[in-house]
Amino acid sequence: MMPDQFDPDPRLQSVLDRLTTYYPRAIDPNLERTDRLLNDLGNPHLSMPPVLHVAGTNGKGSTLSFMRAVAEAAGLSCHVMTSPHLVRFNERIVLNGQEISTPDLINVIEEVEAANKGQETTSFEIITAAGFLAFSRRQADLCVVEVGMGGRFDATNVIPSPLATTITVISRDHVKFLGTDLAGIAREKAGIIKQNVPCIVGPQIRAGLVAGVMDVFEDIANAHNAPLYRHGIEWGYDVLPDRLILHTQTNIYEFPKPNLLGDHQYGNAATAAMTLLAVQDKLPLPLSAFEHGLTHARWPGRLERLTSGALVDLLPPHIELWIDGGHNDSGGMILGEQASKWAAEDGKPLHLILGMLNTKNPTEFANFLLPKTTSAQAITIPDQPLSLTADELAKSLNIPAASSLDAALRQIAENETKPARVLITGSLYLMGHILSR
């Protein structure tokens, strides 16, 4: 089983297991196989509803969830494609606001398999083709599609003329395939920019700006005659005590603060709003939809406080339980900033529980957080074959290991007598395990 191909339904799991046998490499950036497969299916991607295509290292899902919420608040029906999922594989393909049913998902995957005729293709390519096939068969007003990895050679990058392309923050992740140079990573993400299609670029970390990522976006947009809207250049935003102010070169818009927590969500909400404003000529939305959508987005496992469930029950009432799927340097930076904000607000001790994949760099992520915590423990992500063991993670970060997530929480509960917070983080797969309990 691949690390991101799991589902609690054994019928679907058997299909997902079979997909991993088509090609020995789980990731092989290349569009030729996807083009061939879609052609054999009758090119369903050419008859989908209008598409918003979202790339970036961090913030894609949150930005996408704001776009969807605003569109749905305007009464539009949306298809949505995201990855990875947290609990059920069906989360990846949403048809008209509802997760695809398991029988329909199995049927459409098997239809793609039959068209593929056993030829080499990755499981992600089959799943992407299945999603596009499902989208083409169901009427909707809009598709919001998240890039899986990178952009230029991602299987989703076959839409010839989307409504808009959106690029969120650039940082280091999937370095085996994308490298560590931020300008080079930006070039891969900018591969989704299309001829004459507006591209909206969200806020970037300082290291990215120093590396020249905005220049990369400008060069590629110019080569494609694509209108470019870069945060800090063509547009920006300000945060007031109770409002989010978005300003373009010609207008100022006033919106409520977004409902998703964390200061970074201001940038994600503003990027989503800027994208939708940039396509108002083709997808007109009333400002009332922005008001409602930005305050009603849902994106679980990202700076989320849990208030009930088995894990909450392990803690006394004076200890809050928070989770976040951050796992790379910019994710660690965001959580470090949130830890500082919490400390300034109420000074509650922060206890950290970390579980990470062996494909990630624990030090790059945790160094932003560890100096701001009262305690930290490492755990193994349950039922995840690519998880670092608790001992491996503990050794790399020089923190103690816990035998399980429950044991880590019990240790905190037994020793913390004051009002405090627990933050469990390090992997979206760990978030999926938590939310499935």
C-alpha positions in Angstrom: 0.0 0.0 0.0 1.3 3.5 -0.9 1.4 6.0 2.0 -1.5 8.0 0.7 -3.7 5.2 -0.8 -5.7 3.8 2.1 -9.4 3.6 2.8 -11.4 2.0 5.6 -13.7 0.3 3.1 -12.1 -3.0 2.1 -13.8 -3.0 -1.4 -12.2 0.3 -2.3 -8.9 -0.7 -0.6 -8.6 -3.7 -2.8 -8.9 -1.4 -5.9 -6.3 1.0 -4.5 -3.9 -1.8 -3.8 -4.3 -3.0 -7.4 -3.4 0.4 -8.8 0.0 0.3 -7.2 1.0 -2.6 -9.4 0.8 -0.7 -12.7 4.1 1.0 -12.5 7.0 0.3 -10.2 7.5 4.0 -9.3 4.9 5.8 -7.2 5.9 9.2 -8.6 7.3 9.7 -12.1 6.7 13.3 -13.3 5.6 13.0 -16.9 2.4 14.1 -18.8 2.7 11.6 -21.7 1.0 8.8 -19.9 -1.8 11.1 -18.7 -2.4 12.5 -22.2 -2.5 9.0 -23.7 -4.9 7.7 -21.0 -7.3 10.7 -21.3 -7.2 10.4 -25.1 -8.2 6.7 -24.8 -11.1 7.8 -22.5 -12.3 10.3 -25.1 -10.6 13.4 -23.5 -13.1 14.0 -20.7 -10.9 16.8 -19.4 -12.0 18.9 -22.4 -15.7 18.7 -21.5 -15.4 19.5 -17.8 -17.0 22.6 -16.3 -14.7 25.7 -16.0 -11.6 25.0 -13.9 -9.7 26.9 -11.2 -6.3 25.2 -11.0 -4.3 25.6 -7.7 -0.6 24.9 -7.2 1.8 25.7 -4.4 3.7 24.1 -1.5 1.5 25.2 1.4 -2.0 26.6 1.6 -3.4 25.0 -1.6 -6.2 23.2 0.3 -7.2 26.2 2.5 -7.2 28.5 -0.5 -9.3 26.0 -2.5 -11.7 25.6 0.4 -12.3 29.4 0.5 -12.9 29.5 -3.3 -15.4 26.6 -3.0 -17.2 28.2 -0.1 -17.6 31.5 -1.9 -18.8 29.9 -5.1 -21.3 27.7 -3.2 -22.5 30.8 -1.3 -23.3 32.3 -4.6 -25.4 29.3 -5.4 -22.9 27.7 -7.8 -22.4 23.9 -7.9 -18.8 22.8 -7.6 -16.7 19.7 -8.4 -13.5 19.5 -6.3 -10.3 17.5 -6.6 -7.8 17.4 -3.8 -5.1 15.2 -2.4 -4.2 13.6 -0.1 -7.3 12.6 1.8 -7.5 12.4 5.6 -9.9 9.6 6.4 -11.8 8.4 3.3 -10.4 8.2 -0.2 -13.7 9.6 -1.5 -12.7 13.0 -0.1 -10.5 13.5 -3.1 -13.3 13.7 -5.6 -16.3 15.9 -4.8 -19.2 16.1 -7.2 -21.6 19.0 -6.8 -20.6 19.5 -3.2 -20.8 15.8 -2.2 -18.0 13.2 -1.9 -18.3 10.6 -4.7 -19.9 7.4 -3.4 -17.7 4.4 -3.0 -19.6 2.3 -5.7 -19.3 5.2 -8.2 -15.6 5.7 -7.3 -14.9 2.0 -7.8 -16.8 2.0 -11.1 -15.0 5.0 -12.6 -11.6 3.8 -11.5 -12.3 0.4 -13.1 -13.5 2.1 -16.3 -10.2 4.0 -16.4 -8.3 0.8 -15.8 -10.1 -0.9 -18.6 -9.2 1.9 -21.0 -5.6 1.8 -19.8 -5.3 -1.9 -20.8 -2.5 -2.7 -18.4 -0.1 -0.1 -19.8 2.4 1.6 -17.5 0.8 4.5 -15.6 1.0 5.7 -12.0 -1.9 5.3 -9.5 -2.2 9.1 -9.2 -2.6 9.4 -13.0 -5.4 6.8 -13.0 -7.1 8.5 -10.1 -6.8 11.9 -11.8 -8.3 10.5 -15.0 -11.1 8.9 -13.0 -11.9 12.3 -11.3 -11.9 14.1 -14.6 -14.1 11.5 -16.1 -16.6 11.8 -13.2 -16.5 15.6 -13.5 -17.2 15.5 -17.3 -20.4 13.4 -16.7 -22.0 15.5 -14.0 -23.2 19.1 -14.6 -21.7 21.8 -12.4 -20.8 25.4 -12.6 -17.2 25.1 -11.6 -14.3 22.7 -10.9 -11.6 23.5 -8.4 -8.6 21.3 -8.9 -5.6 21.0 -6.7 -2.2 20.0 -8.1 -0.8 16.8 -6.6 2.9 17.7 -6.7 4.8 20.4 -8.5 2.8 21.6 -11.4 4.6 21.4 -14.7 4.4 17.6 -15.0 1.5 17.0 -12.5 -1.2 14.8 -13.9 -3.8 17.5 -13.3 -1.9 19.9 -15.6 -3.8 18.9 -18.8 -6.5 21.6 -18.7 -5.7 23.7 -21.8 -7.5 26.9 -20.7 -8.7 27.1 -17.1 -10.5 30.1 -15.8 -7.5 31.0 -13.7 -4.4 29.5 -12.2 -3.5 30.2 -8.6 -0.1 29.7 -6.9 0.2 29.7 -3.1 3.3 29.9 -1.0 6.5 28.3 -2.3 8.8 26.4 0.1 10.7 23.1 0.2 8.8 19.8 0.0 9.1 16.7 -2.2 12.8 17.7 -2.6 13.6 14.4 -4.2 11.6 15.5 -7.2 11.5 19.3 -7.0 14.9 20.0 -5.5 15.7 22.6 -2.8 16.2 25.7 -4.9 13.2 27.9 -4.3 13.4 29.6 -7.7 13.6 26.2 -9.3 10.6 25.0 -7.3 8.7 28.1 -8.3 9.4 27.3 -12.0 7.9 23.9 -11.5 4.8 25.3 -9.9 4.5 28.0 -12.6 4.2 25.2 -15.1 0.4 25.5 -14.6 0.4 29.0 -16.1 -1.5 28.9 -19.4 -1.8 31.1 -22.5 -3.9 34.2 -21.9 -5.2 32.8 -18.5 -4.9 35.0 -15.4 -2.5 33.8 -12.8 -2.9 34.9 -9.1 0.2 34.5 -6.8 -0.3 34.5 -3.1 2.0 35.8 -0.3 5.5 34.3 -0.3 7.9 33.6 2.5 10.9 36.0 2.7 13.4 33.3 1.5 11.3 32.9 -1.6 11.2 36.6 -2.3 15.0 36.8 -1.9 15.4 33.8 -4.2 13.4 35.7 -6.9 10.3 33.5 -7.1 8.2 36.6 -8.2 10.6 37.1 -11.1 10.1 33.5 -12.2 6.4 33.9 -12.2 6.7 37.1 -14.2 9.0 35.5 -16.8 6.6 32.6 -17.4 3.5 34.7 -17.3 5.0 37.0 -19.9 5.9 34.0 -22.1 2.2 33.0 -22.0 0.7 36.4 -22.3 -1.0 35.6 -19.0 -2.3 38.5 -16.8 -0.4 38.3 -13.6 -1.5 39.3 -10.1 1.3 38.9 -7.6 0.8 39.6 -3.9 2.7 42.7 -2.8 3.0 43.9 -6.4 -0.3 43.9 -8.3 -2.5 43.3 -5.2 -2.3 43.2 -1.4 -4.3 42.9 1.8 -4.4 44.4 5.3 -5.8 43.0 8.4 -7.9 45.2 10.7 -9.3 44.2 14.0 -12.5 42.9 12.5 -12.0 43.1 8.7 -9.8 41.9 5.9 -9.1 44.7 3.4 -8.0 43.5 -0.1 -6.7 46.2 -2.5 -5.9 45.9 -6.2 -4.5 48.6 -8.5 -8.0 49.8 -9.2 -10.3 48.8 -6.3 -10.5 48.3 -2.5 -12.6 45.4 -1.1 -13.7 45.0 2.5 -14.4 41.5 3.7 -14.9 39.8 7.1 -12.0 37.9 8.7 -11.9 34.3 7.5 -13.1 31.5 9.8 -10.1 29.2 9.4 -7.7 29.8 12.2 -4.1 31.2 12.1 -2.7 34.4 10.7 -1.6 32.6 7.5 -5.3 32.1 6.6 -5.6 35.8 6.0 -3.3 35.3 3.0 -5.0 32.2 1.9 -8.5 33.8 2.1 -7.2 36.9 0.3 -5.6 34.8 -2.5 -8.9 33.0 -3.0 -10.8 36.2 -3.1 -8.3 37.8 -5.5 -8.6 34.7 -7.8 -12.4 35.0 -7.9 -12.3 38.7 -8.4 -9.9 38.2 -11.4 -12.5 36.1 -13.2 -15.6 38.2 -12.4 -16.1 38.8 -16.1 -16.5 35.0 -16.7 -17.8 34.0 -13.2 -19.7 36.9 -11.7 -20.2 36.5 -8.0 -21.9 39.0 -5.6 -19.9 40.5 -2.8 -22.4 38.9 -0.4 -21.0 35.5 -1.5 -17.5 36.5 -0.5 -18.8 37.7 2.9 -20.5 34.3 3.6 -17.9 32.0 1.9 -14.8 33.5 3.6 -16.5 32.9 7.0 -17.8 29.4 6.3 -14.9 27.5 4.7 -14.1 24.0 6.0 -10.7 22.4 5.8 -10.1 19.8 8.6 -6.8 19.0 10.2 -5.3 22.5 9.8 -4.9 24.4 13.1 -8.1 22.8 14.4 -9.1 22.6 18.0 -10.7 19.3 19.0 -13.4 19.6 21.6 -14.7 16.0 21.8 -13.6 12.4 21.1 -11.4 9.7 22.5 -8.2 11.8 22.5 -9.9 14.8 24.2 -11.2 12.4 26.8 -7.6 11.5 27.7 -6.9 15.1 28.8 -8.3 17.0 31.8 -10.6 20.0 30.9 -7.9 22.6 31.6 -5.8 21.3 28.6 -6.8 22.2 25.1 -6.1 19.8 22.2 -5.1 21.2 18.8 -4.0 19.4 15.6 -2.3 20.6 12.4 -1.0 18.7 9.4 2.1 20.9 8.9 5.2 19.0 7.8 7.7 21.2 6.0 9.7 24.4 6.7 7.0 26.9 5.9 4.5 24.8 7.8 6.8 24.8 10.8 7.3 28.6 10.4 3.5 29.2 10.5 3.1 27.0 13.6 6.0 28.7 15.3 4.3 32.1 14.7 1.1 30.7 16.1 3.0 29.4 19.2 4.3 32.9 19.7 0.9 34.4 19.3 -0.6 32.0 21.9 2.2 32.8 24.3 1.6 36.5 24.0 -2.2 36.0 24.4 -2.3 33.9 27.6 1.1 32.3 28.3 -0.3 28.8 28.5 2.4 26.1 28.3 2.5 24.4 24.9 3.2 20.6 24.7 4.1 19.2 21.3 3.5 15.7 19.9 5.2 15.0 16.6 4.8 12.2 14.1 6.4 12.5 10.6 7.1 10.6 7.4 10.6 9.4 6.6 10.4 11.5 3.4 10.3 14.7 5.3 13.0 16.7 7.1 12.1 16.8 10.8 14.7 19.5 11.7 13.5 22.0 9.1 10.0 21.6 10.4 10.5 21.4 14.1 13.2 24.0 14.7 10.6 26.7 14.5 8.5 25.1 17.2 10.7 23.4 19.7 12.1 26.6 21.3 8.5 27.7 22.0 7.3 24.5 23.7 7.3 23.3 27.3 7.7 19.7 26.3 7.9 17.6 23.1 7.4 13.9 22.4 7.9 11.8 19.2 5.5 9.1 18.1 5.2 6.7 15.2 2.2 7.5 12.9 -0.1 4.4 13.3 -0.7 2.2 10.2 1.7 4.3 8.1 4.5 2.4 6.4 6.5 5.4 5.6 6.4 6.8 9.2 9.6 7.5 11.0 9.6 5.4 14.1 9.2 7.3 17.4 12.8 6.4 18.2 14.1 7.7 14.9 12.3 10.9 15.1 13.2 11.4 18.8 16.9 10.9 18.0 16.9 13.4 15.1 15.3 16.1 17.2 16.8 15.2 20.6 13.4 14.8 22.3 11.9 11.8 24.1 9.9 9.1 22.3 6.4 7.9 23.4 5.1 4.4 22.8 1.9 5.8 21.2 -0.2 8.9 20.8 -2.4 7.9 23.7 0.7 7.4 25.9 2.0 10.8 25.0 -1.3 12.4 25.9 -1.5 10.5 29.2 2.0 11.6 30.1 1.0 15.3 29.6 -2.2 14.8 31.5 -0.4 13.3 34.5 2.2 16.1 34.7 0.6 19.3 33.6 -1.5 20.9 36.4 -2.0 24.4 34.8 -4.1 25.5 31.9 -2.2 24.4 28.8 -2.3 23.4 25.1 -1.3 20.3 23.3 -0.4 20.5 19.6 -0.2 17.3 17.6 1.4 17.9 14.2 4.0 16.7 11.7 1.9 14.9 9.0 -1.5 15.0 7.3 -1.5 11.2 7.7 -1.3 11.6 11.4 -4.3 14.0 11.2 -6.2 11.4 9.2 -5.6 8.8 12.0 -6.8 11.3 14.6 -9.9 12.4 12.8 -10.9 8.7 12.1 -11.0 7.9 15.8 
